[in-house]
Amino acid sequence: MKTKPGALALLVSLTLSTLTGCSMSDSKDSHEIPSAGISTSSDAADSMVRVSSALYDLIGVKGKASETQPGVTECSGKDRDKYFTIFHPWNITPTKTTAAELDAVMERLKKELPKHGWEIVEYGRDTSKSKNLSLTADNDEQKVSVKLASYAKDTPPSLGLMVVSGCYQIPEGKKIERF
């Protein structure tokens, strides 16, 4: 799937505002993106790949995962030369999994994710024509949020994920790599 840069920026912006709910916030303003610590953007992206890999393992369905890489964007309201966040959109197109089984996977994830440090902050059908089942969860320890969506009525059916980090600060003397 090809995405225009403007559309991706809008998606990331909307996702950041959706995913960084009050449970992943370490401030009084529940819409402020929490601090994820100090890191280079490449080390933070590597960490995001590990989070995505752990989520893939928890999903537990065989299939083809997209080969998208994490991206870097600015933290809203902060100095773009000192602060950044990492986002990682990807999807899985299961082999031998029916549309009904995808909803069962989502229900299982709703129960399993909390056992692995995730707090479910939203679960249910979206407002699209397809009424996709979606789940949003925060991991306060890792300062990461994920939004999963079951596109069970698509051909072929798939699961879409957007994993987003908290706000990192670049170490003194380093520059943020934008990718």
Buried (B, 14 or more C-beta within 10 A) or exposed (E): EEEEEEEBEEBBEEBBEBBBBEBBBEEEEEEBBBBBEEBBBBEBBEBBBEBBEBBBEBBEBEBEBBEBEBBBBBBBEBEEEBBBBBBBBBBBBBEEBEBEBBBEBBBEBBEBBEEEBBBBBEBEEEEEEEEBBBBBBBBBEBBBBBBBBBBBEBEEBBBBBBBBBBBBBBEEEEEBEEE
